[in-house]
Amino acid sequence: MIRFGWLLAELAALVAVLFAASLLIGPAGLPAGESLRALIAGDGGVMTLVMREIRLPRAILAVLVGGSLGLAGAAMQGYLRNPLAEPGLLGVSGSAALGAVLAIQTGLSAAFVLALPVAALVGAGLAAVLLLALAGSRGGSLTLILAGIAISALAGALTSLVLNLSPNPFAASDIMFWMMGSLADRSFLHVWLCLPFVLAGAALLMPLSRGLDALTLGEDAAESLGISLVRLRLRLVAGVALLVGATTAVTGAVGFVGLVVPHILRRAVGAMPGRLLPASALGGAAMVLAADIAVRLILPDRDLKLGVLTAIVGAPLFLHLVFRTRREGA
């Protein structure tokens, strides 16, 4: 338990350091001391505007997005008892993307500043309701996976159809760039829109630690210990939908965080799903903060997308983890 406490403290310290670096690093090249003074004291000048209205909300969103994806990924892997599970498996992220794509294609996003994230949240909510309807109240984990795959495939097909039939090349370009995922040009409007859903999702998933630990013994053993699998599944689906839907709504698709981060930290928590929840939340926040700093340093004039970088870094790292696991199991 002491070792686990030290792990959380180290991860929290890493998040704090990266958060400070995110505030101080940017294309404007502002001096660190003056940047901090502008952030804390503020004189109403350009530097204060950059720090408070551009860098601060971007750093906060990086923490919210990374923490949400890490937590959702750990919860999914713990419930399904499968280290290959990730938040997008339920189809929520694909449906959120479909809602955002429709908002861009119909012109709602140009007419109303929050139309895009709101449409994405609606898409995520509809996906969660459909998922629970398809899986049923007594459906097992396999049924949940199959329903999620079906919803994800349908959302992906409809998104492709919208792109295929789009008569406006500018709208199609906006859709493609949005789907790559980014924290650029986000404001406190996006923070306040995302925050309630993230807090609600975290409140649903964090108390599941006992149930997820019990599930490592099997579903029958978990029920004999007093765990309601129906209630556990409902809370899991609702929590993941809130977290993934809210983050996809404000940033677009950011992949591999919910898949890779729990893998990296699983050994450090003794392979206990309950302990992996808070550790993955902090680890996900650190990963997205680091990736967002990197996109500002790598090709700063070309607007490298956050989702592209996390995929480029995450895929080889995940393959390394797979090969290492296979070698150790041999």
C-alpha positions as CSV (number, residue, x, y, z in Angstrom):
1,M,0.0,0.0,0.0
2,I,2.9,2.4,0.8
3,R,4.5,1.6,-2.6
4,F,1.2,2.3,-4.3
5,G,0.9,5.7,-2.5
6,W,4.4,6.6,-3.7
7,L,3.5,5.7,-7.2
8,L,0.5,8.0,-7.1
9,A,2.6,10.8,-5.6
10,E,5.2,10.4,-8.3
11,L,2.6,10.4,-11.1
12,A,1.0,13.5,-9.5
13,A,4.3,15.3,-9.4
14,L,5.0,14.4,-13.0
15,V,1.6,15.8,-14.0
16,A,2.3,19.0,-12.1
17,V,5.7,19.4,-13.8
18,L,4.3,18.8,-17.3
19,F,1.4,21.2,-16.5
20,A,3.8,23.9,-15.6
21,A,5.8,23.2,-18.8
22,S,2.7,23.3,-20.9
23,L,2.0,26.8,-19.5
24,L,5.5,28.0,-20.3
25,I,6.2,26.4,-23.6
26,G,4.8,27.8,-26.8
27,P,5.5,29.3,-30.2
28,A,5.3,32.8,-28.7
29,G,8.6,32.2,-26.8
30,L,7.6,34.2,-23.7
31,P,10.1,34.4,-20.8
32,A,9.2,32.1,-18.0
33,G,9.2,34.7,-15.2
34,E,7.2,37.2,-17.1
35,S,4.7,34.4,-18.2
36,L,4.1,33.4,-14.6
37,R,3.6,37.0,-13.5
38,A,1.2,37.6,-16.3
39,L,-0.7,34.5,-15.4
40,I,-0.9,35.2,-11.7
41,A,-1.1,39.0,-11.5
42,G,-2.2,39.9,-14.9
43,D,-2.0,43.4,-16.4
44,G,-4.6,43.0,-19.2
45,G,-1.9,43.0,-21.8
46,V,-1.1,40.6,-24.6
47,M,1.0,38.3,-22.4
48,T,-1.9,38.0,-19.9
49,L,-4.3,37.1,-22.8
50,V,-1.9,34.4,-24.1
51,M,-1.4,32.8,-20.7
52,R,-5.0,33.0,-19.4
53,E,-7.0,32.5,-22.5
54,I,-4.8,30.2,-24.6
55,R,-2.3,28.3,-22.6
56,L,-4.2,27.8,-19.4
57,P,-7.4,26.3,-20.8
58,R,-5.2,24.2,-23.2
59,A,-3.2,22.7,-20.3
60,I,-6.4,22.1,-18.2
61,L,-8.0,20.3,-21.2
62,A,-4.9,18.1,-21.6
63,V,-5.3,17.0,-18.0
64,L,-9.0,16.3,-18.4
65,V,-8.7,14.5,-21.7
66,G,-5.7,12.4,-20.7
67,G,-7.1,11.6,-17.2
68,S,-10.5,10.6,-18.7
69,L,-9.0,8.4,-21.4
70,G,-6.6,6.7,-19.0
71,L,-9.3,6.1,-16.4
72,A,-11.8,4.8,-19.0
73,G,-9.2,2.5,-20.5
74,A,-8.3,1.0,-17.1
75,A,-12.0,0.5,-16.3
76,M,-12.6,-1.3,-19.6
77,Q,-9.6,-3.6,-19.3
78,G,-10.6,-4.4,-15.7
79,Y,-14.2,-5.2,-16.5
80,L,-13.5,-7.2,-19.6
81,R,-10.4,-8.8,-18.1
82,N,-8.6,-8.1,-21.4
83,P,-5.5,-5.9,-21.7
84,L,-6.4,-5.2,-25.3
85,A,-9.7,-3.4,-24.4
86,E,-9.8,0.3,-24.9
87,P,-12.5,3.0,-24.5
88,G,-13.4,3.1,-28.2
89,L,-14.5,-0.5,-28.0
90,L,-18.0,0.5,-26.9
91,G,-18.6,2.7,-30.0
92,V,-19.0,5.9,-27.9
93,S,-16.0,7.7,-29.4
94,G,-17.1,6.8,-33.0
95,S,-20.7,8.0,-32.3
96,A,-19.4,11.2,-30.8
97,A,-17.3,11.8,-33.9
98,L,-20.4,11.2,-36.0
99,G,-22.3,13.8,-34.1
100,A,-19.5,16.3,-34.6
101,V,-19.2,15.5,-38.3
102,L,-22.9,16.1,-38.8
103,A,-22.6,19.5,-37.0
104,I,-19.8,20.5,-39.3
105,Q,-21.5,19.2,-42.5
106,T,-24.8,20.9,-41.8
107,G,-23.2,24.2,-40.9
108,L,-24.3,24.2,-37.3
109,S,-20.8,24.5,-36.0
110,A,-20.3,27.7,-38.0
111,A,-23.5,29.2,-36.7
112,F,-23.1,28.3,-33.1
113,V,-19.7,28.1,-31.3
114,L,-20.7,25.1,-29.1
115,A,-22.8,23.3,-31.7
116,L,-19.9,20.9,-32.5
117,P,-19.2,19.6,-28.9
118,V,-22.8,19.5,-28.0
119,A,-23.6,17.4,-31.1
120,A,-20.7,15.1,-30.2
121,L,-22.1,14.7,-26.7
122,V,-25.5,13.9,-28.1
123,G,-24.0,11.3,-30.3
124,A,-22.1,9.7,-27.4
125,G,-25.3,9.6,-25.3
126,L,-27.3,8.0,-28.0
127,A,-24.6,5.4,-28.4
128,A,-24.6,4.5,-24.7
129,V,-28.4,4.1,-24.7
130,L,-28.3,1.9,-27.8
131,L,-25.4,-0.1,-26.3
132,L,-27.4,-0.9,-23.2
133,A,-30.5,-1.7,-25.2
134,L,-28.6,-4.2,-27.4
135,A,-26.6,-5.8,-24.6
136,G,-29.7,-6.2,-22.4
137,S,-29.9,-6.1,-18.6
138,R,-28.4,-9.6,-18.3
139,G,-26.0,-9.6,-21.2
140,G,-22.4,-10.6,-20.4
141,S,-19.1,-9.0,-21.3
142,L,-19.1,-10.8,-24.7
143,T,-22.5,-9.3,-25.6
144,L,-21.3,-5.9,-24.6
145,I,-18.2,-6.2,-26.8
146,L,-20.2,-7.4,-29.8
147,A,-22.8,-4.6,-29.4
148,G,-20.0,-2.0,-29.0
149,I,-18.3,-3.3,-32.2
150,A,-21.5,-3.1,-34.1
151,I,-22.2,0.5,-33.0
152,S,-18.6,1.5,-33.7
153,A,-18.8,0.0,-37.2
154,L,-22.1,1.7,-37.9
155,A,-20.9,5.1,-36.7
156,G,-17.7,4.7,-38.8
157,A,-19.7,3.8,-41.9
158,L,-22.1,6.8,-41.5
159,T,-19.1,9.1,-40.9
160,S,-17.6,7.9,-44.1
161,L,-20.9,8.3,-45.9
162,V,-21.1,11.9,-44.8
163,L,-17.6,12.6,-46.1
164,N,-18.3,10.7,-49.4
165,L,-21.5,12.8,-50.1
166,S,-20.2,16.1,-48.8
167,P,-20.6,18.7,-51.6
168,N,-18.5,21.2,-49.7
169,P,-14.7,20.5,-49.9
170,F,-14.1,23.0,-47.1
171,A,-16.5,21.2,-44.7
172,A,-14.8,17.9,-45.6
173,S,-11.4,19.4,-44.8
174,D,-12.7,20.7,-41.5
175,I,-14.1,17.2,-40.7
176,M,-10.8,15.5,-41.5
177,F,-8.7,17.9,-39.4
178,W,-11.1,17.7,-36.5
179,M,-11.0,13.9,-36.5
180,M,-7.3,14.0,-36.1
181,G,-7.7,15.4,-32.6
182,S,-6.2,18.6,-31.2
183,L,-6.1,20.9,-28.2
184,A,-5.3,24.0,-30.3
185,D,-7.7,27.0,-30.3
186,R,-9.6,25.7,-27.3
187,S,-11.0,28.1,-24.7
188,F,-12.5,28.0,-21.2
189,L,-15.9,27.5,-23.0
190,H,-14.7,24.0,-23.9
191,V,-13.3,23.4,-20.4
192,W,-16.6,24.3,-18.7
193,L,-18.5,22.2,-21.2
194,C,-16.3,19.2,-20.7
195,L,-15.6,19.4,-16.9
196,P,-19.1,18.4,-15.5
197,F,-19.2,15.3,-17.7
198,V,-15.7,14.3,-16.8
199,L,-16.4,14.7,-13.0
200,A,-19.6,12.7,-13.3
201,G,-17.9,9.9,-15.3
202,A,-15.0,9.8,-12.8
203,A,-17.5,9.6,-9.9
204,L,-19.2,6.6,-11.5
205,L,-15.9,4.7,-12.3
206,M,-13.7,5.3,-9.3
207,P,-16.0,3.4,-6.8
208,L,-15.9,0.4,-9.1
209,S,-12.4,-0.6,-7.8
210,R,-13.7,-3.3,-5.4
211,G,-16.0,-4.8,-8.1
212,L,-13.2,-4.9,-10.7
213,D,-10.8,-6.5,-8.2
214,A,-13.4,-9.2,-7.5
215,L,-13.9,-9.8,-11.2
216,T,-10.4,-11.1,-11.5
217,L,-11.6,-14.2,-9.7
218,G,-14.4,-14.7,-12.2
219,E,-18.0,-13.5,-12.5
220,D,-19.4,-16.3,-10.3
221,A,-16.9,-15.5,-7.6
222,A,-17.6,-11.8,-7.8
223,E,-21.3,-12.4,-7.4
224,S,-20.7,-14.6,-4.4
225,L,-18.8,-11.7,-2.8
226,G,-21.9,-9.5,-3.2
227,I,-21.0,-7.7,-6.4
228,S,-24.0,-6.9,-8.6
229,L,-22.7,-7.4,-12.2
230,V,-25.7,-5.7,-13.7
231,R,-25.1,-2.5,-11.6
232,L,-21.4,-2.7,-12.3
233,R,-22.0,-2.9,-16.1
234,L,-24.5,0.0,-16.0
235,R,-22.0,2.2,-14.1
236,L,-19.2,1.2,-16.3
237,V,-21.0,2.0,-19.6
238,A,-22.4,5.3,-18.2
239,G,-19.0,6.4,-16.9
240,V,-17.0,5.5,-20.0
241,A,-19.7,7.2,-22.2
242,L,-19.5,10.4,-20.1
243,L,-15.7,10.5,-20.1
244,V,-15.0,9.5,-23.7
245,G,-18.0,11.4,-25.1
246,A,-17.0,14.6,-23.3
247,T,-13.3,14.4,-24.3
248,T,-14.0,13.5,-28.0
249,A,-16.5,16.4,-28.1
250,V,-13.9,19.0,-27.3
251,T,-10.7,17.5,-28.8
252,G,-11.7,15.1,-31.5
253,A,-10.2,11.6,-31.7
254,V,-7.1,11.0,-29.5
255,G,-6.1,7.4,-29.7
256,F,-4.0,4.9,-27.8
257,V,-4.0,6.7,-24.5
258,G,-6.6,4.5,-22.9
259,L,-4.9,1.4,-24.3
260,V,-1.2,2.1,-23.6
261,V,-1.2,3.8,-20.3
262,P,-2.9,1.0,-18.3
263,H,-0.4,-1.4,-19.9
264,I,2.5,0.6,-18.8
265,L,1.3,0.9,-15.2
266,R,-0.3,-2.5,-14.7
267,R,2.9,-4.1,-13.2
268,A,3.5,-1.1,-10.9
269,V,0.1,-1.6,-9.2
270,G,0.5,-5.4,-8.9
271,A,-2.0,-6.1,-11.7
272,M,-4.9,-5.0,-9.5
273,P,-7.6,-3.3,-11.6
274,G,-8.9,-1.2,-8.7
275,R,-5.5,0.4,-8.1
276,L,-5.0,0.8,-11.8
277,L,-7.9,3.3,-12.0
278,P,-6.3,6.3,-10.3
279,A,-2.9,5.5,-11.5
280,S,-4.1,5.4,-15.2
281,A,-5.9,8.6,-14.7
282,L,-2.7,10.4,-13.7
283,G,-0.7,8.5,-16.2
284,G,-3.1,9.5,-19.0
285,A,-3.0,13.1,-18.0
286,A,0.9,13.0,-18.1
287,M,0.9,11.4,-21.5
288,V,-1.4,13.9,-23.1
289,L,0.3,16.9,-21.5
290,A,3.7,15.6,-22.8
291,A,2.2,14.9,-26.3
292,D,0.7,18.4,-26.4
293,I,4.0,20.0,-25.5
294,A,5.7,17.9,-28.2
295,V,3.3,19.1,-31.0
296,R,4.2,22.6,-30.1
297,L,7.9,21.9,-30.4
298,I,7.8,19.5,-33.5
299,L,7.0,21.4,-36.7
300,P,5.4,24.3,-34.8
301,D,4.5,26.0,-38.1
302,R,2.7,23.0,-39.6
303,D,0.1,22.4,-36.9
304,L,0.9,18.8,-36.1
305,K,-2.3,17.2,-34.6
306,L,-2.3,15.7,-31.1
307,G,-4.2,12.5,-32.2
308,V,-1.6,11.9,-35.0
309,L,1.3,12.1,-32.5
310,T,-0.3,9.9,-29.9
311,A,-0.9,7.3,-32.6
312,I,2.6,7.5,-34.0
313,V,4.1,7.1,-30.5
314,G,1.5,4.8,-29.0
315,A,1.3,2.1,-31.7
316,P,5.0,1.2,-31.6
317,L,5.0,1.3,-27.8
318,F,2.0,-1.0,-27.6
319,L,3.6,-3.4,-30.1
320,H,6.7,-3.4,-27.8
321,L,4.5,-4.3,-24.8
322,V,2.8,-7.1,-26.7
323,F,6.1,-8.6,-27.8
324,R,7.5,-8.3,-24.2
325,T,4.4,-10.0,-22.8
326,R,4.6,-12.8,-25.3
327,R,8.3,-13.4,-24.6
328,E,7.7,-13.5,-20.8
329,G,4.8,-15.9,-21.3
330,A,6.9,-18.2,-23.4
